[in-house]
Amino acid sequence: MAGKQPFEFTALDGLKLRGYLSFPPGQQGGRNLPMVVFVHGGPYGISDDWDYESDVQAMATRGYMVLQVNFRGSGGRGRDFIHAGWLQWGGKMQDDVTDATHWAVAQGFANPQRICIFGASYGGYAALEGAVKEPDLYQCAIGYAGVYDLKLMFKRGDIPQSKSGKNYLKQVLGEDMNLLDQHSPVNQLDALKAKVMLIVGGDDTRVPQAHSLELRKALRKRQMDPVWLFKPHEGHGFRGEANNVELYTQLMQFLNANIGPGMLTASG
């Protein structure tokens, strides 16, 4: 399996951030590696930890270094750190991911021409938002059950169905609909250069498929048809074994096509 190594760096605004690098087996401390920036979901109160993650191992054991950063809003560092992420979708939470990516390049670990960004749920949002906000940083973006239209969060899915859910959205996203439009990947595609893969469950009640369908429609208008993996009976994350085999198979094919083959050892 791949080893997971903690790191710490200082974001551009001076905040200390922590995360993990998972190097391919035999490439510990390697240089100029193809890298996948893997952004956790939640986003609030959730954190990447030093533990086993199937997605990380799947990519790292195929030769891709995986970077995970606990951006502001993540758990494990107290209430103030979580609150620092409120109202920062597309803002400082996104900048933390960008800064971590630049850090890995500056350290010599990552090849700047071979970087993909990937995430599920909020991480899917961050993957596409990263690709449109930093079009020259990422060669590809993978959104898995992602949020791509922030205003749609107030209308669709299980969160806005309760008063507490609506209040939560107002608290963490804000109520400035113009700003939410500006920070929605679906409205920023003119800047996009990265190739896109979308992974979607038809029974997703947390982030309904409308987000992905809307994004695919907008991409197709620009002749940027994404790789589309849709399973009608899966929810907010695939559970079926056969569907996960297909997901990982297509994921590796997509990475290979867009940032090249992974750096494996002679015996790997």
C-alpha atoms as one frame of an Amber mdcrd trajectory, in Angstrom:
protein
   0.000   0.000   0.000   0.940   3.635  -0.289   2.375   5.438   2.709   0.670
   8.629   3.941   2.944  11.448   5.093   1.740  14.548   6.997   2.823  18.009
   5.916   2.288  21.586   7.060   2.616  24.842   5.168   1.535  28.456   5.418
  -1.236  29.732   3.151  -0.796  33.053   1.374  -2.792  34.885   4.045  -0.591
  33.476   6.825  -2.836  30.670   8.108  -1.022  27.421   8.898  -2.593  24.454
   7.131  -1.981  20.738   7.380  -2.535  17.809   5.107  -1.217  14.505   3.807
   0.783  13.296   0.839   0.366   9.695  -0.254   3.282   8.610  -2.403   3.127
   5.632  -4.748   4.808   2.545  -3.253   8.541   2.783  -3.895   8.314   6.516
  -4.643   8.364   7.903  -1.087   9.703  11.443  -1.300   9.751  11.166  -5.096
  10.182  14.155  -7.361   8.218  15.510 -10.307   5.374  13.030  -9.845   1.936
  13.127 -11.457  -0.413  14.328  -8.731  -4.094  14.156  -7.867  -5.373  16.814
  -5.471  -8.124  14.980  -3.574 -10.523  17.330  -1.772 -12.704  16.017   1.054
 -16.440  16.552   1.247 -18.494  18.006   4.048 -16.949  20.485   4.081 -17.446
  21.690   7.666 -16.104  19.645  10.547 -14.851  16.884   8.254 -11.125  16.249
   7.975  -8.633  14.111   6.137  -6.844  11.901   8.631  -3.954   9.440   8.787
  -5.986   6.372   7.905  -6.917   4.026   5.090  -8.969   5.512   2.250  -9.875
   3.375  -0.727  -9.886   6.282  -3.198  -6.437   7.415  -2.109  -4.990   3.900
  -2.230  -6.553   3.224  -5.626  -4.778   6.231  -7.137  -1.496   6.032  -5.238
  -0.953   2.328  -5.920  -1.406   3.090  -9.623   1.463   5.547  -9.456  -0.163
   8.904  -8.694   0.863  11.001  -5.718  -2.258  12.114  -3.830  -2.432  15.420
  -1.965  -5.067  16.092   0.692  -5.295  19.380   2.569  -7.458  20.281   5.544
  -8.532  23.693   4.282 -10.186  26.172   6.651 -13.627  24.890   7.572 -12.278
  21.380   8.148 -12.621  19.598  11.482 -10.028  18.700  14.069  -8.772  22.206
  14.825 -11.556  23.803  16.807 -14.628  25.911  16.218 -12.822  29.028  14.987
 -11.099  27.062  12.237 -14.457  25.656  11.130 -16.106  29.072  11.205 -13.253
  30.496   9.122 -14.669  28.487   6.234 -18.198  29.891   6.442 -19.145  31.972
   3.383 -15.927  30.830   1.687 -17.184  28.494  -1.055 -15.089  29.625  -3.991
 -13.185  31.972  -1.663 -10.545  31.249   0.960 -11.476  27.551   1.245 -10.701
  27.236  -2.451  -7.558  29.334  -2.133  -6.267  26.926   0.523  -6.510  24.062
  -1.972  -4.764  26.191  -4.592  -2.003  27.134  -2.148  -1.476  23.480  -1.214
  -1.153  22.569  -4.881   1.423  25.306  -5.456   3.270  24.158  -2.315   3.608
  20.608  -3.666   4.967  21.969  -6.955   7.386  24.326  -5.185   8.683  21.431
  -3.054   9.480  19.545  -6.244   7.101  16.692  -5.463   4.549  17.410  -8.214
   5.008  17.843 -11.936   3.171  21.124 -12.713   2.086  19.779 -16.093   0.535
  16.623 -14.622  -2.019  17.643 -11.990  -5.654  16.620 -11.662  -8.151  17.739
  -9.001 -10.807  15.332  -7.714 -13.438  15.292  -4.993 -16.893  14.156  -3.960
 -19.819  16.260  -2.719 -18.210  19.555  -1.592 -14.997  18.079  -2.980 -16.700
  17.791  -6.361 -17.568  21.463  -6.128 -13.962  22.308  -5.223 -12.641  20.221
  -8.123 -14.661  22.095 -10.728 -14.291  25.464  -8.998 -10.537  24.915  -8.878
 -10.461  24.121 -12.580 -12.351  27.287 -13.546 -10.675  29.572 -10.998  -7.147
  28.341 -11.772  -7.394  27.208 -15.415  -3.631  26.827 -15.882  -3.059  24.824
 -12.688  -5.040  21.645 -13.355  -5.043  19.510 -16.490  -8.203  17.657 -15.465
 -11.026  17.792 -12.928 -13.215  14.998 -11.568 -16.492  15.804  -9.864 -18.209
  13.013  -7.928 -21.745  13.782  -6.699 -20.690  17.416  -6.768 -22.402  20.756
  -6.260 -22.010  22.934  -9.349 -24.768  25.535  -8.926 -24.832  27.053  -5.442
 -28.278  28.603  -5.824 -29.658  25.162  -6.615 -28.653  24.103  -3.093 -31.546
  26.218  -1.790 -34.085  24.527  -4.072 -33.139  20.875  -4.565 -32.035  18.007
  -2.330 -32.770  17.077   1.261 -31.054  20.011   3.002 -33.571  22.782   2.123
 -36.529  20.555   3.026 -36.296  21.572   6.707 -36.129  24.952   8.411 -32.843
  24.003  10.094 -31.417  22.965   6.725 -32.364  26.273   5.128 -30.851  28.182
   8.049 -27.670  26.143   7.718 -27.369  27.029   4.033 -27.879  30.729   4.779
 -25.233  30.525   7.483 -22.502  28.820   5.461 -23.306  29.956   1.907 -24.878
  33.348   2.536 -27.877  34.885   0.832 -26.206  37.010  -1.856 -27.494  35.207
  -4.938 -25.305  37.222  -7.298 -22.218  36.157  -5.367 -23.390  32.534  -5.360
 -23.788  32.750  -9.128 -20.239  34.057  -9.436 -18.884  31.185  -7.347 -20.811
  28.441  -9.166 -18.671  26.416 -11.602 -21.559  26.084 -14.070 -21.402  29.849
 -14.635 -17.618  30.093 -15.067 -16.965  27.654 -17.888 -15.571  30.241 -20.309
 -12.335  30.045 -18.304 -12.177  26.241 -18.253  -9.274  24.444 -19.920  -9.208
  21.165 -17.987 -10.812  17.954 -19.167 -13.777  16.968 -17.009 -15.161  13.690
 -15.665 -18.500  13.594 -13.827 -19.611  10.710 -11.591 -23.318  10.769 -10.788
 -25.884   8.740  -8.867 -29.482   9.000 -10.012 -30.853   8.426  -6.489 -28.683
  11.082  -4.845 -30.949  13.028  -2.480 -28.190  15.151  -0.918 -26.889  16.580
  -4.219 -29.469  15.695  -6.878 -28.361  14.766 -10.383 -29.720  18.121 -11.612
 -26.358  19.686 -10.679 -24.435  17.339 -12.956 -26.997  17.391 -15.756 -26.923
  21.187 -15.810 -23.127  21.207 -15.884 -22.937  18.604 -18.659 -25.427  20.609
 -20.740 -23.349  23.775 -20.314 -20.122  21.919 -21.173 -21.667  20.407 -24.283
 -22.671  23.866 -25.495 -18.952  24.650 -25.476 -17.985  21.393 -27.233 -16.393
  20.197 -23.975 -18.386  16.997 -23.472 -17.298  15.438 -20.148 -16.607  11.799
 -19.432 -19.937  10.762 -17.909 -20.379   7.910 -15.432 -24.035   7.725 -14.395
 -25.659   5.000 -12.313 -29.425   5.478 -11.915 -29.789   3.487  -8.688 -26.770
   4.835  -6.792 -27.006   7.661  -4.265 -24.533  10.132  -2.766 -21.581   7.841
  -3.440 -21.547   4.448  -5.148 -22.109   1.371  -2.977 -22.424  -1.468  -5.491
 -19.234  -3.469  -6.010 -19.607  -3.719  -9.790 -20.282   0.009 -10.031 -17.195
   0.808  -7.966 -15.056  -1.454 -10.146 -16.312   0.483 -13.177 -15.730   3.784
 -11.385 -12.101   3.006 -10.539 -11.464   1.566 -14.002 -12.764   4.705 -15.712
 -11.014   6.937 -13.184  -7.622   5.394 -13.985  -8.285   5.595 -17.709  -9.188
   9.264 -17.351  -6.073  10.073 -15.319  -3.856   8.186 -17.754  -5.371  10.036
 -20.712  -5.001  13.494 -19.172  -1.949  13.499 -16.886  -0.218  10.394 -18.190
   0.549   7.031 -16.602   1.434   6.788 -12.945   5.036   6.473 -11.720   5.299
   2.834 -10.726   8.355   0.914  -9.594   9.918  -1.680 -11.863   7.988  -4.379
 -10.025   4.733  -2.370  -9.807
